Amino acid sequence: MAQGRKFLSGLSVENFVISQGDFIHDQLIGLDETCKQNDNAFSELPVLAALRDKQRKSKGSLPGKATAAGRVPKQSLRICDKEKKNETKGKVISATTTKLVNRIWGEFYSNYLPEKLEGGRGFKVNEDEETGNEDEEIGKEDEEVENMEEDSEVEKEKTLLLEKIKKPYSVVKPTKFCSSNKEITWDGQPGDKTCAGETLYKRAIVRGDAVAVGSSVLVEMNDSDDVSPIYFVEYMFENSDGRKMVHGRLMLRGLQTVLGTSANEREVFLTNDCLVFDLGDVKQTVVMDIRLTPWGYQHRKTNANNDKIDRARAEERRRRRLPLEYYCRSLYWPERGAFFCLSTNTMGLGSGVCQSCKMKETQKEKEIFKVNKSKTTFSLKGAEYSVKDFVYLRPHYFAADGKAMDTSKSRKNARLKPFVVCHLLEIELSKSYKLADPESTKVKVRRFFRPDDISPEKAHLSDVREVYYSTQIVIVPLMAIEGKCEVRKKLDLPAYNAPVEFQHIFFCQIQYDPDKRAIKKLPARLKLSSSENRDVVETNGYRRGERDKSPLATLDVFAGCGGLSEGLQRAGVSLTKWAIENEEHAGEAFHLNHSDSLTFINDCNVILRAIMSACGDEDDCVSTSKAAELAEKLDKKDIHNLPRP
């Protein structure tokens, strides 16, 4: 709901959402230091007066809600009828989930919280709230119970394996395995040479086992009690001393990743950690299959069926006491916090070039500090900087008066402050540009002040993106720079609700004199421009080259009044197309804030059950009979409007 009112301190309250009655009223007053003066003005707002009215008994509308003439049509607001609403509110419904999630939670509880289980049968719903398809599930549950002992043995093996892995993510030095030269021979003709002139080979025989480029091997470690690491063979070569060598990439077991015990014991993950070791250090070869799994909802059932067949095959091999077969379908990159698809076209080529090492060398070159001859640009920490760029500086390089200070006497963590926005004016070198190093190099910058550098009142009343121009010029160490940003005039800012992400962009329309502690309007002749190569923002709010980017379409569960959806939309991350909220007043507030979204005022477990049923995934759904019953009672229009992949 929208209200607009000016208060004594100049604070303007606009476009706020009222929720939880007087609680928000108290929070709004608490934001302003002149709350006592503004209290009467706040109290006069009709919406707040309505919230404090304890005699109000109307339950069909929000207090202070917009009039019918000014309201957004309710065509996308789906409220269940009174009978259904009472049914869902009368009893708490257990969570609707999938069999996979249910199995993962069951394993977690059995391993870490066995006292939470009922009868030791794993994670399940209450006995009086069985799943919608009871008859079909009973037989499957019985089969699971019969295999409980075998599953527990597997879990014990996982636990023992986890205890053996003392350092799960480190490249270890292999031990010298006792082998004679006769036991290790090249198989096949020599190939090309590496950049160092070493001869490449595609295949070798190690104590009777064939080791080939693109295969995987176990490497003997110094500590025989630890689990032997698995390496993927990128290429093999013979060095100048006649030693037969392998360049391999480390492959981690699932237990060694963030997946922990929830990972499949047969799945391994390729990493970017490389090691060159002697062929004699190879303990044995392992069977490892590189799999390219298609991603997307349309492939989910096919992938699930393939996984089921694969698990059955693996179980059969276990019963026959055959060696464990591994498979790999992802690159584990913890520095980026994610798993990536395998780039099979650059793996195991045997060309003497490792893509992982090449990538690291490129990154290392970028991080080398360089200054051009004209002393107008430099590279630092992989980023390129130019004179006239706007940069972030660490705040502890500035004293309380805003001037540069002696950092040797400063306390870095004395107070948590944001980065200081500065304009890069000049690069000062103590040596020749060819011999320059970042430690001795300094930069001359113009400081831009933030509102909170002036006073708490100014910070409270100002936009978080606003900075103040000043004539203060300071010289600071180059290592104080933490990144790049932009400062523009307010009219040049992108649209605040543009569906793309605009980070590190500030605006300036005021000039500040730190000596006189005075502010005045920024002169019109003053230009705020960074380097000529900065991105151009078009009038509609899109960056050049970003027009084709589209945000994710999302479903907001436990939507409330829509704060999370609003934040994600403003950040350009996603646009909420559907929302589920069980409380009618909160759901109506969400609808007022996001009129383009379809809002379901119902229990989320009912809607999620209906979604899976509409998508044909009823067999994979684990829900209570109550949720299934209520999902079937939904209107046809609701079912038609349910989100689908």
Buried (B, 14 or more C-beta within 10 A) or exposed (E): BEBEEEBEBEBEBEEEBBBEBEEBBEEBBEEBEBBEEBBEBBEEBEBBBBBEEEEEEEEEEBBBBBEEEEBBEEEBBBBBEEEBBEBBEEEEBBBBBBBEEBBBBBBBBBBEEEEEBEEEEBBBBEEEBBBBBEEEBEEEBEEBEEEEEEBEEEBEEBEEBBEEBEEEEEEBEBBEBEBEEEBBEBEEEEBEEBEEEBBBBBBBBBBEEEBBBBBBBBBBBEEEEEBBBBBBBBBBBBBEEEEBBBBBBBBBBBBBBEBBBBBBBBBBBBBBBBBEBBBBBBBBBBBBEBBEBEEEEEEBEEEEEEEEEBEEEBEEBEEEEEEEBBBBBBBBBEEEEEBEEBEEEBBBBBBBBBBBBEEBEEEEEBEEBBBEEEBBBBBBEEBBBBBBBBBBBBBBBBEEEBEBBEBEEBEEEEEEEEBBBBBBBEBEBEEEBEEBEBEBBBBBBBBBBBBBBBEEBBBBBBEEBBBBBBEBBBEBBBBBBBEBBBBBBEEEBBEEEBBBEBEBBBBBBBBBBBEEEEBEEBEEEEEBBBBEEBEEBEEEBBBEEBEEEEBEEBBBBEBBBBBBBBEBBBBBBBBBBBBBBBBBBBBBBBBBBBBEBBBBBBBBBBBBBBBBBBBEBBEBBBBBBBBBBBBEBBEEEBBEBBBEE
